[in-house]
Amino acid sequence: MLRQAFQRWLLGRLPAADTWLLTQRNIYIVPTRAGFAFAATLLLMLVAAINYQLNLGYVLTFLLAGAGLVSMHLTHATLRGLTLHLRPPAPVHAGESAAIDLVLDNRGRTRHGLAVHLQGQREHGRDGSAFAWCDVPAYGQEVARIAIVPARRGWHDLPLIVVETVFPFGLFRAWAVWRPAARLLAWPRPEQPAPALPQPSAAAGERTSRRPERGSDLDGVRAYRRGDTPRAIVWKKVARSGQLVSRETSAAGSRELWLDWSATPATDPEQRASRLAAWVLAAERAGLEYGLRLPGRNLEPGQGDAQRRAALDLLATQ
């Protein structure tokens, strides 16, 4: 309960932004376990120096204490002045790892020993596997990549990102918490094994076969239409006439492959989306033109990477 209340308070205090400047107002610093042990050692040295009246003990104790205070300043300054930029994350299928690229822009001296991770991963990644470590050169940039795995399709808010350091001596830990504004789109997870594609249907107002028009000196070809593959273009005709023409086949322009939401045998929306996602990928691999019919939304037939992304985007938000 207290943890959830703290999370709500923290989210209310952090504005969502894809660019974040680290200043004294948003950097926190506390001693580490090594720092507390160092402070306890200094206290014992001070007691011993007082008890035995050791002048060199006083010198050594206060010299080490001064070094500890300087390290606190250096740890805080390692983060102060950095600007963080988030690159828009690319969509992935649910259950796959999505890469989150964080650009650290440095307008000062070199910054060493920076770690980037998602909030909550510190306890689960003590071996460092959950951290992205980097050094940022002076007046340069460095990219730190972390990963998240969306469990379901749809839009996902990115979790809080933590940037921290214990440089130079590990006596203090300085960190900043960043709330990104960007969101991650997760496509449906394709059904495995991939089912067979449905049979194409006759296009509206057209016969299931078409013969070349007579009286044309380009029998067996037709004018180029957007979406025709390079293999279908008659390059010899193009070289002679200077006009793009494509081969005409009995199936060209007469049959359409429609991937219909209502044609899936499942009743669960997630299973239907998974089946349609598998069909979209199969049709794209086969080089087919395909359209998508969803409740209230349609995607006209097409092919290529743009068609695939548009179809998967619709399925992710259906």
C-alpha angles and dihedrals in degrees: 000000000000090000092053091047090052091049091052091049091048094049090050091052096046117072115215111248138149091216120053128181115205112224137155089276096063104031119092126196133188134163117268125225088268088051093054090047089050091051091049090050091051090051092053090048091051092050091049092048091050093046096049097030093236111173092190088051090058090049094050093044096051092041091056091044090054091050089052092052091049090051089053090056092047093049092052092044091053089072101029113102098019118132118212122207126186121212113218107263118239118239118260136182117269110271094027125110114259118205117227112198116203117191115207111203115199122195096176142039124335115291117213135196102016119167126196124194142144117270110266095028095092092080092045098045108048090140088064096248092119093050131086108212124198147155118223115216121228111279090357144096137249131191121223116193124204129170139222130187115218110214097203140024123269137053118331128193111229114246122244114285122218124205114192145161140187095191130171109016104357093242095118134033118214120188143164129205119220127194109203119213095207120097132211122232115214118199120213116277107253116244114256125244092032111241123229116274118255119253116268116251129222113270116248112272094006135101123240091248133034131199123207115264115260123235093040122117087216097062111171095027136081138194115288115266126198109266097034111138120240088246091062094054116099098225095184090058090047091053092052101040102026091227127112111246131170133207115266115222133178090257099041113112092351104083130046130197109222120184103209125197091211092051094066113101095221124089098202112092092222092053091048092051090048092052093048091048090054090049092050092053092045093050091048092051090050092051093239129151109239140172132204128228117196131165104284095354136073133188114207117234118276142126141226135067093302091054091048093050092046091051094047091046090055092048091049093056099036 
